[in-house]
């Protein structure tokens, strides 16, 4: 099957047209899509009238399902999560801090798929920060300081019982089915500079939301270094702003991107269905 790829003109991202994702894709098409994904890091497929079966099938073209902790799947599914916010909800916006999905796992998901089911008429953009580009433009002295550093990732700030999405948040009006757990306090290390498993290209792999320290470094020194690094990671020239359309499916590469949600749609329902692509492809 042939399709068109239109780059966003920003730090990453491209729009893909000419495919109906409710139908099976042949192997050549999947290989070509994977090449476009590796090149552009975020692919957006507009006007896709797809079911959750279709979403799961599309996800598995690119790898096995990833493991999604702390958030219950939608009824009748094992691998589809609802990213939901009701019109009058007052809980803090979910996933508003820059992060790479589930970086606190020993083997984080390589990608994420998100399908727009109910999209508000305003707001709700998703921002992506290209971490290949962030590393390429990093000042030499800062890069030297982080070479060989191992960051300590944990979900405790978000999903432990006393975390942002913990017991106190669950008592509020949040529509998402988040399940806090003491398991969120576990720690996993990853290098601050990491090579992409398919392209071999180096990128930064750091996010303030999940990193709780740097091995062998005092906490105050680690925080100062991470904040300095964060300033470079999220510079405007590294960012792609994705504007949603109803029925749009997007997929992104967690190995070389940070992303964050935004608000601006108070008074409107918003619902997206999400899957993750596990390693092992």
GIKA-V764520 format. One record per residue. RES is the residue in one small letter. SS is DSSP state (hx for helix, st for strand, lp for the rest). OMEGA is omega as a letter, one per 30 degrees, with the letter a starting at -180 (NA if undefined). NEAR is the number of other C-alpha atoms within 12 Angstrom. Layout:
BEGIN
res-><RES,RES>
ss-><SS,SS>
omega-><OMEGA,OMEGA>
near-><NEAR,NEAR>
END
This chain:
BEGIN
res-><x,x,x,x,x,x,x,x,x,x,x,x,x,x,x,x,x,x,x,x,x,x,x,x,x,x,x,x,x,x,x,x,x,x,x,x,x,x,x,x,x,x,x,x,x,x,x,x,x,x,x,x,x,x,x,x,x,x,x,x,x,x,x,x,x,x,x,x,x,x,x,x,x,x,x,x,x,x,x,x,x,x,x,x,x,x,x,x,x,x,x,x,x,x,x,x,x,x,x,x,x,x,x,x,x,x,x,x,x,x,x,x,x,x,x,x,x,x,x,x,x,x,x,x,x,x,x,x,x,x,x,x,x,x,x,x,x,x,x,x,x,x,x,x,x,x,x,x,x,x,x,x,x,x,x,x,x,x,x,x,x,x,x,x,x,x,x,x,x,x,x,x,x,x,x,x,x,x,x,x,x,x,x,x,x,x,x,x,x,x,x,x,x,x,x,x,x,x,x,x,x,x,x,x,x,x,x,x,x,x,x,x,x,x,x,x,x,x,x,x,x,x,x,x,x,x,x,x,x,x,x,x,x,x,x,x,x,x,x,x,x,x,x,x,x,x,x,x,x,x,x,x,x,x,x,x,x,x,x,x,x,x,x,x,x,x,x,x,x,x,x,x,x,x,x,x,x,x,x,x,x>
ss-><lp,lp,lp,st,st,st,st,lp,lp,lp,lp,lp,lp,st,st,st,st,lp,lp,lp,lp,lp,lp,lp,lp,lp,hx,hx,hx,hx,hx,hx,hx,hx,hx,hx,hx,hx,hx,hx,lp,st,st,st,st,lp,lp,lp,lp,lp,lp,hx,hx,hx,hx,hx,hx,hx,hx,hx,lp,lp,lp,lp,st,lp,lp,lp,lp,lp,st,lp,lp,lp,lp,lp,lp,lp,lp,lp,st,st,st,st,st,lp,lp,lp,lp,lp,lp,lp,lp,lp,lp,lp,lp,lp,st,lp,lp,lp,lp,lp,lp,lp,lp,lp,lp,lp,st,st,st,st,st,st,st,st,lp,lp,lp,lp,lp,lp,lp,st,st,st,st,st,hx,hx,hx,hx,hx,hx,lp,lp,lp,hx,hx,hx,hx,hx,hx,hx,lp,lp,lp,st,st,st,st,st,lp,hx,hx,hx,hx,lp,lp,lp,lp,lp,lp,lp,hx,hx,hx,hx,lp,lp,lp,lp,lp,lp,lp,st,lp,lp,lp,hx,hx,hx,hx,lp,st,st,st,st,st,lp,st,st,st,lp,lp,lp,lp,lp,lp,st,st,st,lp,lp,lp,lp,lp,lp,st,st,st,st,lp,lp,lp,lp,hx,hx,hx,hx,hx,hx,hx,hx,hx,hx,hx,hx,hx,hx,hx,lp,lp,hx,hx,hx,st,st,st,st,lp,lp,lp,lp,lp,lp,st,st,st,st,st,lp,lp,lp,st,st,st,st,st,lp,lp,lp,lp,lp,lp,lp,lp,st,st,st,st,st,st,st,st,lp,lp,lp,lp>
omega-><l,l,a,l,a,l,a,a,l,a,l,l,l,l,a,l,l,l,l,a,l,l,l,l,l,a,l,l,l,l,l,l,l,l,l,l,l,l,a,l,l,l,l,a,a,l,l,l,a,l,l,l,l,l,l,l,l,l,a,l,a,l,l,l,l,l,a,a,l,l,a,l,l,a,l,a,l,a,a,l,l,l,a,l,a,a,a,a,a,l,l,l,l,l,a,l,l,a,l,a,l,l,l,l,l,l,a,l,a,a,l,l,a,a,a,a,l,a,a,a,a,l,l,l,l,a,l,l,a,a,l,a,l,l,a,a,a,l,a,a,l,l,l,a,a,l,l,a,l,a,a,a,l,l,a,a,a,a,l,a,l,a,a,l,a,a,a,l,a,l,a,a,a,a,l,a,a,a,l,a,l,l,a,a,l,a,l,a,l,l,l,l,a,l,l,a,a,a,a,a,a,l,l,l,a,l,a,a,a,a,a,l,l,a,l,a,l,a,a,l,l,l,l,l,a,l,l,l,a,l,l,a,a,l,a,a,l,a,l,l,a,l,a,l,l,a,a,l,l,l,l,a,a,a,a,a,l,l,l,l,l,l,l,l,l,a,l,l,l,a,l,l,a,l,l,l,a,l,l,l,NA>
near-><19,17,20,20,26,22,22,21,17,24,30,38,37,32,34,31,23,19,28,25,36,21,17,22,24,16,13,15,23,25,18,22,35,28,20,28,36,32,26,35,42,47,38,43,40,32,24,29,23,28,20,33,22,25,41,34,27,40,39,27,31,37,24,23,30,35,30,29,32,27,31,23,26,23,12,11,17,22,32,35,34,33,34,37,36,27,22,17,22,19,25,25,29,33,30,25,28,33,39,41,42,40,43,38,30,20,24,31,35,38,45,47,45,41,44,38,30,28,29,28,18,20,23,35,25,36,36,45,48,44,45,39,31,35,36,20,23,28,17,12,13,26,25,16,23,30,22,18,27,28,36,36,38,35,38,30,28,39,34,28,25,20,27,32,34,27,20,20,27,25,17,18,21,27,29,32,26,34,28,30,25,22,21,31,26,23,27,27,30,32,28,40,33,30,20,24,22,20,19,14,20,26,34,44,45,54,44,39,34,40,41,33,33,34,23,15,20,13,17,14,16,27,23,19,30,35,21,24,32,32,25,30,39,36,24,18,21,32,32,34,30,35,29,33,31,28,28,33,45,42,44,46,44,44,45,47,46,48,41,30,30,27,28,21,25,22,17,22,26,37,30,34,39,38,45,42,38,31,26,18,19>
END
